């Protein structure tokens, strides 16, 4: 039986159903070889020769394929139809050849299919080909570039910027986008402007809203009404006049559907509609593909196969009628820069099946499939026909003019199924207008705008909502607004920007965005990406010392050259040589610099953000605490900060985001003669009584409580008061004497609030975790004695006893059950020896197997090789008891290598 090799066991299982017993289908479990995480794996002195090693986890998979080839001398490589899939096939062939499992007479062929359906797989088997050498060379070039950047630039960061973890060819440019957007926001100066609106009514009693466009016979621009005084005059002018309809203009228009999904647009829409990160989106799409529900999900193509287009049109006619099917199929041109990598769009393999008929159990898969199915149907549907109406309203003297706009949907077309999400806020043009006729009176409505404004202000974010209003009568209103800075990137808008600039490729976006978050250069809050101080310092360093290599045009041009390699139009070693010549010279120059010199350069480069002018006109670099030392940029393991030059006499520090930023130390008040301070430390914010003195080097301090999962709220620095600080500083709290002797105390620890007690006859104290945070301050003697008695009667596992199972999720692909447990930090998912905390926005009952697999994979990657290998050994023991001991020595060697390998990733 020919041996067919694919990447994943799920894909192997699906394909095996189609091929039957005539084939042996095995999984490689992804890449089987990688560059060792050490110097010399790519050797520029030896014509960029590359040394490859089979990973410890992959050896058993390669051995299984080699064993299968003993009984049949035919190998069919059926990995994914992209550059990465081509590389895996090449690695397999090379590894098996070195093992002498592939002989001279072994029939080795390569097949690809865009969808895992019986027809697609069967057809692919009839059309084998050779491994595509240019695609493999493009992979080798990318891998070598990423290695050379990661393993030469990252050590420079480690030495010059303590706390910086790594730099990468694409990740550093992605980080630059986020940092520069944040600097734009900080430098932004809002400008005040006012708008005047009126609520008008037709003679038939129907209300509509119009905005002032002309005042004193002059057309108004956005900033013409600059302040409250001018706004009040404008409101009075409108309220004092009679108004009539000067013109009504209705124009027909149409809206065409969006193109079907490719990788980047799928990630953007999943982010907009579901708040789904790029990594989670691709994980769900991968499983839909492996189950045969959708076509291949890593693609930059938007064209659709003719048979799929016909099936889509038939499904539309069947569900919605022939009126929704255009006369001819819609053709979408492929915009891919390299035809060899341009696959079909992402679409369902069977257009007759919606999400409900598939009965998908996982929530992420169900939502994503529904999105793909609707977008694919919509792309072949009729356009929506609209009527846009513009109504001009004027006073008889021509001094005042207002405008009302709206639209009517005459035929919904594709909008019946799907409408693409938008990153910006919708305007007022979508409002529906009542019947309005030219020449009729435009009366002021009886219902006013004031209530509408009040409701809008309640919903508005403080920085974006109108700040004030002026009302002439209940129907005329002036509202104050301010121009807004550009918004922070979401994953959707970041992917869109990278695509526009030509940075990276669709298959890399998820991993790149995930990497900069994993390395704590960026954090995500309310779906927005915010740079950490560490990420900002790294970016400024690279812009000052390696500007070329984080340049948008340079990175995009390099991507184009890599595409030329994959098209067979450029030699990949020539590309590497050109890059290495200049890059190695830049590395050599920077390596000679001292840390103090680097900090001086960064301090000067960041000066506008670090030391903005103060309102009182004093020198912004003078320490606000001691009044003598000068502020200077400093670095630590946790990132950059601004500190006083008089340290250790003066301990003033603040974040690099500027004075008043979250985390800046400030005095909360006095308790007697003691100053109570809020400070930011290495392990987070804390409160402190007084300052260190020679007699009292460690004044009392207490960390602000951190949120623990879904059950324990945290205390934010912005919410801290003197009263709260004094409450924290009372810990540990003595509750009272236990009847058996010894004091019972309550406190906050690593695992949240707890009580402890040690009886005179006990060697160690007994600890009991408290479920509610407030209990640490309020629990009384009776309850404390009861909890301690229960704990002594049933000590269980450690402090908390056996972990409680909240939900069984299913089996891991490598074997072993996955479940959600109740833990000290809140709910967590567990597989064998790997525990991963459940995001606090996710309820235990809503956790899915897909989400758990992603969390487990991330936790295993963070722990490094040894931890990641542990589950594999456990799984192996179940099938082959003799093999487990042999794995142990190999697993011990990996921890020193794996972290370094991670640093070189893009």
Beta strands, then each sheet from edge to edge (+ up, - down):
strand 1: 2-6
strand 2: 23-27
strand 3: 33-35
strand 4: 42-43
strand 5: 49-50
strand 6: 52-54
strand 7: 74-77
strand 8: 107-110
strand 9: 192-201
strand 10: 207-215
strand 11: 218-219
strand 12: 243-255
strand 13: 384-395
strand 14: 400-411
strand 15: 443-444
strand 16: 469-473
strand 17: 476-482
strand 18: 522-525
strand 19: 528-531
strand 20: 631-636
strand 21: 639-644
strand 22: 653-654
strand 23: 666-671
strand 24: 674-681
strand 25: 684-689
strand 26: 701-703
strand 27: 733-737
strand 28: 743-749
strand 29: 752-757
strand 30: 766-769
strand 31: 804-811
strand 32: 817-822
strand 33: 828-831
strand 34: 834-837
sheet 1: 2+ 1+ 7+ 8+
sheet 2: 3+ 6-
sheet 3: 4+ 5-
sheet 4: 11+ 10- 9+ 15-
sheet 5: 11+ 10- 9+ 17- 16+
sheet 6: 11+ 10- 14+ 13- 12+
sheet 7: 18+ 19-
sheet 8: 20+ 21- 22+
sheet 9: 23+ 24- 25+ 26-
sheet 10: 27+ 28- 29+ 30-
sheet 11: 31+ 32- 33+ 34-
end
